[in-house]
Amino acid sequence: MKLKPIFAGLMLLAAGANAQQKVIQLYPGAAPGSESWNWDEAVSENNAANTKKVYNVVHPTLGVFLPDASIANGTAVIICPGGSFQTLSIDNEGNEEAKWLNEHGVAAFVLKYRLVHSLTTDPVKEVLAKRGTKAGSEEAAKVIPLAIADARLAIAYVREHAAEFNLSASRIGIMGFSAGGTLAAASAYDYTPANKPDFVAPIYPYIPAKIQTVIKADAPPMFIAAASDDDLGLAPHSVDLYNKWLASKHIAELHMYTKGGHGFGMRKQNLPTDHWIDRFGDWLDQQGLLTPIDPKVKTPRQKAEQAEADRRQNEKRNHDDWANVNRYRPDNEKVPAPTANEKRVVYMGDSITDFWINNDPAFWSSNPYYDRGISGQTTTQMLVRFRDDVIDLKPAVVVILAGINDIAENNGPIKLEDVFGNLQSMALLAKAANIKVVLSSVLPAFDFPWRPGMEPAPKVMRLNAMLKDFAAKNNMVYLDYFTTMADERNGLPKNLSGDGVHPNLAGYKVMEPLAQKAITEALKKK
């Protein structure tokens, strides 16, 4: 039978990854077994536990947290918060774990499962009053089967909709804390092909004997974490579960911490338990669950390793050849002397110029243009290599586009007047060599993805004003990309750039006719 859960609505709480993107209602109507429940779900912020608690859940839901597509690996975890079957510690044992998983490329679905009815607005106080009593145990016993059913349905739902969330249907796991750990552990028994978890992570779980039936031959691998000083005395439950999984020759890993108490979740206590989720990440990696199903996607670890390799390479290059004069030396040696009527043009710049030729190679191959951009460079570096990469090529025109990396302080702080001075020096060196100069405006930028919060737009506009004035006074062409490309924030709009700094193909298509018009104008100047 095909599942038909209802979308409860799209909740745009924040942009991008690490935000809950929507909430899914698991049952199309009243959940079976609780049709007569007529109370309303609520949230308690002020309570003895000093943490956000959801209570009186009647209609089970899944909160969807999807990672950024650039790091998504196709693995999903359903998270079941704890709370003695009467509350849900929704942040400490739910949303915060979801965000951590997203940062590691894993999709997360936070489950709100059915709970014991709270009669007051202080469900934590009620839990504490009933703890250890027969009445409390009987209430929990009635709701546990319903909560387990919710968890099983959650697994089945995510698997059925795996393609919709860009997931692998064979990488659907479940994690639970305390009472939520009961649900996670129970899902590892008596499952069907539709609701079988591919891996299970009970964290300081409560495991009643009645849910521990026969461990099947294809039981999922299990990760368990708890503390020996668990306030509720549940540490033996984790040890017992681990031993049973080990005895049945299934994959299991147990982390039993000396201290941490019960309910540590993502709470920071300056104890080793603060890092249990890192160990869970290691375990996922060992199981191959962090390796992207799409071979084109790199894991955060691979990206970090690549970034470190790039840093080392840049450090070595900066030591051996700070201005990267060697980058174009082999190409420059192959450039023939210009013919009598050749109108050769060299584009000098940073990544915006460097990436241009790969984004639109036809623009370069169909014109007498030479791209001499180097990603990440500042004007100081360009000035050092200006003779090698521009003057010695004897172009008719040079198009200079630079300054954004200085504003980003790629090589450390620099005064805007000094950036302008470097650009002046390049322009005057070209003029002295009888090369016509096109001074390009710096492209709009509202923020830097690699160095956020620097508010570059005002500096970009100030530098552009200096360049425009200098060009007018020195019979040079000022190429104004900024006015045409800036949005209402004085940044690059999304249709012209993927990151707000570097143009995409559409952005370059805007720039190309402007550049060619400026080149034509420069060639006419005496």
C-alpha positions as CSV (number, residue, x, y, z in Angstrom):
1,M,0.0,0.0,0.0
2,K,1.5,3.3,-1.0
3,L,1.9,5.9,1.8
4,K,0.1,9.2,1.4
5,P,1.3,11.5,4.1
6,I,0.1,15.1,4.0
7,F,2.5,18.1,3.8
8,A,1.7,20.3,6.7
9,G,3.3,23.3,5.1
10,L,6.5,24.8,3.9
11,M,8.3,26.5,6.7
12,L,10.9,28.9,5.4
13,L,12.7,29.4,8.7
14,A,16.0,30.3,7.1
15,A,17.8,30.0,3.8
16,G,19.9,27.1,2.7
17,A,21.2,24.2,4.7
18,N,21.0,24.0,8.5
19,A,17.3,25.2,8.5
20,Q,14.1,23.2,8.7
21,Q,12.7,23.4,5.2
22,K,9.3,21.8,5.8
23,V,7.1,19.8,8.0
24,I,5.5,16.5,6.9
25,Q,2.4,15.1,8.6
26,L,2.8,11.4,8.7
27,Y,-0.9,10.4,8.8
28,P,-3.6,11.7,6.4
29,G,-6.0,12.0,9.3
30,A,-6.2,10.8,12.9
31,A,-3.3,8.4,13.7
32,P,-4.5,4.8,14.2
33,G,-4.9,4.1,17.9
34,S,-5.3,7.7,19.0
35,E,-8.4,8.7,17.1
36,S,-10.1,10.1,20.2
37,W,-7.2,12.4,21.2
38,N,-8.4,16.0,21.0
39,W,-5.8,18.0,22.8
40,D,-3.4,20.5,21.1
41,E,0.4,20.2,20.7
42,A,2.3,22.8,22.7
43,V,5.8,24.0,23.5
44,S,7.2,24.6,27.0
45,E,10.2,27.0,27.2
46,N,10.3,27.6,31.0
47,N,10.6,24.4,32.9
48,A,12.8,22.5,35.3
49,A,14.8,21.0,32.5
50,N,15.7,24.5,31.2
51,T,15.3,23.4,27.6
52,K,12.7,23.6,24.9
53,K,10.1,20.8,25.2
54,V,7.4,19.9,22.8
55,Y,4.4,18.1,24.4
56,N,0.9,16.8,23.7
57,V,1.8,15.5,20.2
58,V,-1.3,14.1,18.6
59,H,-0.4,14.3,14.9
60,P,3.1,12.9,14.3
61,T,5.3,14.9,12.0
62,L,8.7,14.9,10.4
63,G,10.7,18.2,10.3
64,V,12.9,18.1,7.2
65,F,16.5,19.4,7.3
66,L,18.3,18.9,4.0
67,P,22.0,19.6,3.5
68,D,23.4,21.9,0.8
69,A,23.3,20.1,-2.5
70,S,27.0,20.7,-3.0
71,I,27.8,18.3,-0.1
72,A,24.7,16.1,0.1
73,N,25.8,12.4,0.2
74,G,22.5,10.6,-0.1
75,T,22.3,9.4,3.5
76,A,19.4,10.2,5.8
77,V,18.8,10.0,9.6
78,I,15.4,10.1,11.3
79,I,16.0,11.6,14.7
80,C,13.7,10.7,17.7
81,P,14.1,13.2,20.6
82,G,13.7,11.9,24.2
83,G,11.6,13.0,27.1
84,S,10.1,10.1,29.0
85,F,7.4,9.6,26.4
86,Q,5.7,12.8,27.6
87,T,7.9,15.5,26.1
88,L,10.4,15.9,23.3
89,S,13.7,17.6,23.9
90,I,13.3,19.0,20.4
91,D,16.5,21.1,20.2
92,N,19.1,19.3,22.4
93,E,18.1,15.9,21.0
94,G,16.7,16.8,17.6
95,N,17.2,20.1,15.7
96,E,20.8,20.6,16.8
97,E,21.8,17.1,15.7
98,A,20.0,17.7,12.4
99,K,22.1,20.8,11.7
100,W,25.3,18.9,12.6
101,L,24.3,16.1,10.2
102,N,23.5,18.7,7.4
103,E,27.0,20.1,7.8
104,H,28.3,16.6,7.1
105,G,26.1,16.2,4.0
106,V,23.5,14.0,5.7
107,A,19.7,14.7,5.4
108,A,17.9,14.7,8.7
109,F,14.2,14.2,9.6
110,V,13.2,15.2,13.2
111,L,10.3,13.0,14.3
112,K,7.6,14.3,16.6
113,Y,5.9,11.1,17.8
114,R,2.8,10.6,20.0
115,L,3.2,11.3,23.7
116,V,1.4,10.8,27.0
117,H,-1.2,13.5,27.5
118,S,0.1,16.4,29.7
119,L,-2.6,17.9,31.9
120,T,-0.7,21.1,32.7
121,T,1.5,23.6,30.9
122,D,4.5,22.3,32.8
123,P,5.0,18.8,31.3
124,V,8.5,18.4,32.8
125,K,7.1,18.8,36.3
126,E,4.5,16.1,35.6
127,V,7.3,13.8,34.3
128,L,9.3,14.3,37.5
129,A,6.3,13.7,39.7
130,K,5.4,10.4,38.0
131,R,9.0,9.1,37.6
132,G,9.4,5.7,39.2
133,T,5.6,5.3,39.9
134,K,3.3,2.6,38.7
135,A,1.0,5.1,37.1
136,G,3.8,6.7,35.2
137,S,4.9,3.3,33.9
138,E,1.4,2.3,32.9
139,E,0.9,5.6,31.0
140,A,4.2,5.2,29.1
141,A,3.4,1.5,28.3
142,K,0.2,2.6,26.5
143,V,1.9,5.1,24.3
144,I,5.1,3.2,23.5
145,P,3.5,1.0,20.8
146,L,2.0,4.1,19.2
147,A,5.3,5.9,19.2
148,I,7.1,2.9,17.7
149,A,4.5,2.8,15.0
150,D,5.3,6.4,14.2
151,A,9.0,5.7,13.9
152,R,8.4,2.8,11.6
153,L,6.1,4.9,9.4
154,A,8.8,7.6,9.3
155,I,11.4,5.2,8.0
156,A,9.0,3.9,5.4
157,Y,8.0,7.4,4.3
158,V,11.6,8.6,3.9
159,R,12.5,5.5,1.9
160,E,9.4,5.8,-0.3
161,H,10.3,9.5,-1.0
162,A,14.1,9.0,-1.2
163,A,14.3,10.2,-4.8
164,E,12.4,13.3,-4.0
165,F,15.0,14.2,-1.3
166,N,18.0,13.0,-3.5
167,L,18.6,10.1,-1.1
168,S,19.6,6.5,-1.5
169,A,16.8,4.2,-0.5
170,S,19.4,1.9,1.1
171,R,20.8,4.6,3.4
172,I,17.9,5.4,5.7
173,G,18.9,5.3,9.4
174,I,17.3,6.2,12.7
175,M,18.7,7.8,15.8
176,G,17.0,8.2,19.1
177,F,17.7,9.5,22.6
178,S,16.4,8.0,25.9
179,A,12.7,7.3,25.1
180,G,13.6,8.1,21.4
181,G,16.3,5.5,21.8
182,T,13.5,3.0,22.6
183,L,12.0,3.8,19.2
184,A,15.4,3.5,17.4
185,A,16.2,0.2,19.1
186,A,12.7,-1.2,18.5
187,S,13.0,-0.4,14.7
188,A,15.9,-2.8,14.6
189,Y,13.5,-5.7,15.5
190,D,10.4,-7.0,13.7
191,Y,10.8,-4.7,10.6
192,T,9.5,-5.2,7.1
193,P,11.4,-4.4,3.9
194,A,9.6,-1.0,3.8
195,N,10.4,0.1,7.3
196,K,13.7,-1.6,8.0
197,P,16.4,0.9,9.1
198,D,19.7,0.6,7.3
199,F,21.5,1.6,10.5
200,V,20.5,2.4,14.0
201,A,21.9,4.7,16.7
202,P,20.2,4.4,20.1
203,I,21.8,7.1,22.4
204,Y,21.4,6.4,26.2
205,P,18.3,4.3,25.3
206,Y,15.6,2.8,27.5
207,I,15.0,-0.7,26.2
208,P,12.0,-2.6,27.7
209,A,12.3,-6.3,27.4
210,K,9.1,-6.7,25.4
211,I,10.6,-5.0,22.4
212,Q,13.6,-7.3,22.3
213,T,12.5,-10.1,20.1
214,V,14.5,-12.2,17.7
215,I,17.5,-10.4,16.1
216,K,17.1,-11.1,12.4
217,A,20.0,-12.3,10.2
218,D,20.0,-9.1,8.3
219,A,19.7,-6.8,11.3
220,P,21.2,-3.3,10.7
221,P,24.5,-2.1,12.1
222,M,24.3,-0.2,15.4
223,F,26.0,2.7,17.1
224,I,25.4,3.2,20.8
225,A,26.5,5.9,23.2
226,A,25.7,6.4,26.9
227,A,27.3,7.5,30.2
228,S,28.1,5.2,33.1
229,D,26.7,7.8,35.5
230,D,23.4,7.9,33.7
231,D,21.0,9.5,36.2
232,L,18.2,7.0,35.3
233,G,20.4,4.0,35.6
234,L,20.1,3.1,31.9
235,A,23.8,2.5,31.1
236,P,23.2,-1.4,31.4
237,H,20.6,-1.1,28.7
238,S,23.2,0.1,26.2
239,V,25.7,-2.5,27.3
240,D,23.1,-5.3,27.0
241,L,22.0,-4.2,23.6
242,Y,25.7,-4.0,22.4
243,N,26.4,-7.5,23.7
244,K,23.4,-9.0,22.0
245,W,24.3,-7.4,18.7
246,L,27.9,-8.6,19.0
247,A,26.8,-12.1,20.0
248,S,24.5,-12.3,16.9
249,K,27.6,-11.3,14.8
250,H,26.2,-7.9,13.7
251,I,28.1,-4.7,13.4
252,A,28.0,-2.7,16.7
253,E,30.0,0.1,18.3
254,L,29.6,1.2,21.9
255,H,30.9,4.4,23.5
256,M,30.4,4.3,27.2
257,Y,31.6,7.5,28.8
258,T,32.6,7.7,32.5
259,K,30.7,11.0,33.0
260,G,27.9,12.8,31.2
261,G,24.7,11.8,33.0
262,H,21.5,11.2,31.2
263,G,20.2,13.5,28.4
264,F,23.5,15.0,27.4
265,G,22.6,15.2,23.7
266,M,24.2,18.3,22.2
267,R,24.6,20.0,25.6
268,K,28.2,21.2,26.2
269,Q,29.6,20.1,29.6
270,N,33.3,20.2,28.8
271,L,33.3,16.4,29.0
272,P,34.2,13.8,26.4
273,T,30.4,13.3,25.9
274,D,30.5,16.7,24.1
275,H,32.1,14.9,21.2
276,W,29.9,11.7,21.0
277,I,28.4,13.0,17.7
278,D,31.9,13.3,16.2
279,R,32.4,9.6,17.0
280,F,29.1,8.9,15.3
281,G,30.3,10.8,12.3
282,D,33.5,8.6,12.3
283,W,31.3,5.5,12.5
284,L,29.1,6.7,9.6
285,D,32.3,7.3,7.6
286,Q,33.6,3.8,8.3
287,Q,30.3,2.3,7.1
288,G,30.7,4.2,3.9
289,L,27.6,6.4,4.7
290,L,29.4,9.7,4.2
291,T,30.7,8.8,0.7
292,P,28.4,10.7,-1.7
293,I,26.2,8.5,-4.0
294,D,27.0,11.1,-6.7
295,P,30.7,10.7,-7.6
296,K,30.8,14.4,-8.6
297,V,30.0,15.5,-5.0
298,K,32.9,15.9,-2.5
299,T,32.4,15.2,1.2
300,P,33.1,18.1,3.6
301,R,36.2,16.1,4.7
302,Q,37.4,15.9,1.1
303,K,36.8,19.6,0.6
304,A,38.7,20.4,3.8
305,E,41.6,18.2,2.6
306,Q,41.6,19.8,-0.8
307,A,41.5,23.3,0.9
308,E,44.5,22.3,3.0
309,A,46.3,21.0,0.0
310,D,45.5,24.2,-1.9
311,R,46.7,26.3,1.1
312,R,50.0,24.4,1.2
313,Q,50.4,24.8,-2.5
314,N,49.7,28.5,-2.3
315,E,52.1,28.9,0.6
316,K,54.8,27.2,-1.4
317,R,54.0,29.2,-4.5
318,N,54.0,32.5,-2.5
319,H,57.4,31.5,-1.1
320,D,58.9,30.5,-4.5
321,D,57.0,32.8,-6.9
322,W,54.7,35.3,-5.0
323,A,53.3,37.0,-8.0
324,N,53.0,33.7,-9.9
325,V,55.0,35.0,-12.8
326,N,55.6,31.4,-13.9
327,R,51.9,30.7,-14.4
328,Y,51.9,32.1,-18.0
329,R,55.6,32.0,-18.8
330,P,55.3,28.8,-21.1
331,D,52.3,30.3,-22.9
332,N,54.0,33.7,-23.3
333,E,57.0,32.1,-24.9
334,K,54.8,30.7,-27.6
335,V,53.1,34.0,-28.5
336,P,54.5,35.2,-31.8
337,A,55.2,38.9,-32.5
338,P,52.1,40.7,-33.6
339,T,51.5,41.1,-37.3
340,A,51.3,44.6,-38.9
341,N,47.5,44.9,-38.7
342,E,46.9,42.7,-35.6
343,K,44.8,44.3,-32.9
344,R,46.0,42.1,-30.1
345,V,44.3,42.5,-26.7
346,V,45.5,41.3,-23.3
347,Y,43.1,41.0,-20.4
348,M,44.9,41.4,-17.1
349,G,43.0,40.4,-14.0
350,D,42.1,38.0,-11.2
351,S,39.7,35.0,-11.0
352,I,37.0,37.0,-12.9
353,T,39.3,37.1,-15.9
354,D,40.9,33.7,-15.2
355,F,37.5,31.9,-15.2
356,W,36.2,33.8,-18.2
357,I,37.9,31.7,-20.8
358,N,36.5,28.4,-19.4
359,N,33.0,29.8,-19.1
360,D,32.9,31.1,-22.7
361,P,35.8,29.8,-24.7
362,A,34.3,30.9,-28.1
363,F,34.6,34.5,-27.1
364,W,38.4,34.0,-26.8
365,S,39.0,31.7,-29.7
366,S,37.1,34.0,-32.1
367,N,39.0,37.1,-31.1
368,P,42.7,38.1,-30.9
369,Y,42.5,38.0,-27.1
370,Y,44.9,36.7,-24.5
371,D,43.6,35.9,-21.0
372,R,46.1,36.6,-18.3
373,G,43.9,36.4,-15.2
374,I,45.1,34.6,-12.1
375,S,42.6,33.5,-9.5
376,G,43.0,35.1,-6.0
377,Q,45.5,37.8,-7.1
378,T,45.7,41.3,-5.8
379,T,46.8,44.4,-7.7
380,T,50.2,44.3,-6.0
381,Q,50.8,40.8,-7.5
382,M,49.5,41.9,-10.9
383,L,51.8,44.9,-11.0
384,V,54.8,42.6,-10.4
385,R,54.0,40.4,-13.4
386,F,52.6,43.2,-15.6
387,R,55.7,43.4,-17.8
388,D,55.9,39.6,-18.4
389,D,52.2,39.1,-19.0
390,V,51.2,42.3,-20.8
391,I,54.0,44.6,-22.0
392,D,56.2,41.8,-23.4
393,L,53.3,40.5,-25.5
394,K,53.1,43.8,-27.3
395,P,49.3,44.1,-27.4
396,A,47.5,47.1,-29.0
397,V,45.1,47.2,-26.0
398,V,45.2,46.0,-22.4
399,V,41.9,45.5,-20.5
400,I,42.7,45.8,-16.7
401,L,40.1,44.4,-14.3
402,A,41.3,44.1,-10.7
403,G,40.8,45.3,-7.1
404,I,38.1,43.0,-5.7
405,N,40.7,40.7,-4.0
406,D,42.4,43.8,-2.4
407,I,39.1,44.8,-1.0
408,A,38.7,41.3,0.3
409,E,42.1,41.6,1.9
410,N,43.3,38.4,0.3
411,N,46.9,39.4,1.1
412,G,46.1,41.3,4.2
413,P,44.8,44.9,4.8
414,I,45.6,47.5,2.2
415,K,44.4,51.1,1.8
416,L,42.1,51.8,-1.1
417,E,44.4,54.6,-2.2
418,D,47.2,52.0,-2.5
419,V,45.0,49.7,-4.6
420,F,44.2,52.7,-6.8
421,G,48.0,53.4,-7.0
422,N,48.7,49.9,-8.2
423,L,46.1,50.2,-11.0
424,Q,47.5,53.6,-11.9
425,S,51.0,52.1,-12.2
426,M,49.8,49.4,-14.5
427,A,47.9,51.8,-16.7
428,L,50.9,54.2,-16.9
429,L,53.3,51.4,-17.7
430,A,51.1,50.3,-20.5
431,K,50.7,53.9,-21.8
432,A,54.5,54.3,-21.8
433,A,54.8,51.2,-23.9
434,N,52.3,52.6,-26.5
435,I,49.5,50.2,-25.3
436,K,46.0,51.6,-25.2
437,V,44.4,51.2,-21.8
438,V,40.9,50.1,-20.9
439,L,40.4,50.5,-17.1
440,S,37.5,48.3,-16.0
441,S,35.3,49.1,-13.1
442,V,35.4,46.6,-10.3
443,L,32.3,44.4,-10.5
444,P,29.6,44.7,-7.9
445,A,29.9,42.7,-4.7
446,F,27.6,42.7,-1.7
447,D,29.5,40.1,0.3
448,F,32.4,37.7,0.0
449,P,31.6,34.0,0.4
450,W,35.1,33.3,1.5
451,R,35.3,36.2,3.9
452,P,31.7,37.3,4.9
453,G,30.8,40.4,6.6
454,M,33.3,42.8,5.0
455,E,30.6,45.0,3.3
456,P,32.6,45.6,0.1
457,A,30.0,47.5,-1.9
458,P,30.9,51.0,-0.6
459,K,34.6,50.4,-1.2
460,V,34.0,49.1,-4.7
461,M,32.0,52.2,-5.6
462,R,34.8,54.5,-4.2
463,L,37.5,52.7,-6.1
464,N,35.4,52.9,-9.3
465,A,35.0,56.6,-8.9
466,M,38.8,57.0,-8.6
467,L,39.3,54.9,-11.8
468,K,36.7,56.8,-13.8
469,D,38.3,60.1,-12.9
470,F,41.8,58.9,-13.6
471,A,40.8,57.5,-17.0
472,A,39.2,60.7,-18.1
473,K,42.2,62.8,-17.1
474,N,44.7,60.4,-18.9
475,N,42.9,59.8,-22.2
476,M,42.1,56.2,-21.3
477,V,38.8,54.3,-21.6
478,Y,36.8,53.6,-18.5
479,L,34.8,50.4,-18.9
480,D,31.8,50.6,-16.6
481,Y,30.6,47.0,-15.8
482,F,29.2,48.1,-12.4
483,T,26.3,50.3,-13.6
484,T,25.0,47.6,-15.9
485,M,25.4,44.7,-13.5
486,A,24.7,46.0,-10.0
487,D,21.4,45.1,-8.3
488,E,19.5,47.1,-5.7
489,R,22.1,46.1,-3.0
490,N,25.0,47.1,-5.3
491,G,25.9,43.4,-5.5
492,L,25.9,40.9,-8.4
493,P,22.3,39.5,-8.9
494,K,21.8,35.8,-8.8
495,N,21.0,35.5,-12.5
496,L,24.5,36.8,-13.2
497,S,26.5,35.0,-10.5
498,G,26.4,31.9,-8.4
499,D,28.3,33.3,-5.5
500,G,27.8,37.0,-5.8
501,V,31.4,37.7,-6.9
502,H,32.2,35.6,-9.9
503,P,30.0,36.0,-13.1
504,N,28.4,32.9,-14.5
505,L,28.0,32.5,-18.3
506,A,25.1,35.0,-18.3
507,G,27.2,37.5,-16.5
508,Y,30.1,37.1,-19.0
509,K,27.6,37.5,-21.8
510,V,26.7,40.9,-20.3
511,M,30.4,41.9,-20.0
512,E,31.5,40.8,-23.4
513,P,29.8,43.5,-25.6
514,L,30.7,46.1,-23.1
515,A,34.4,45.1,-23.3
516,Q,34.4,45.0,-27.1
517,K,32.9,48.4,-27.3
518,A,35.5,49.7,-24.9
519,I,38.3,48.1,-26.9
520,T,37.0,49.6,-30.1
521,E,36.9,53.0,-28.4
522,A,40.5,52.6,-27.1
523,L,41.8,51.7,-30.5
524,K,40.5,55.0,-31.9
525,K,42.3,57.1,-29.3
526,K,45.4,59.0,-30.4
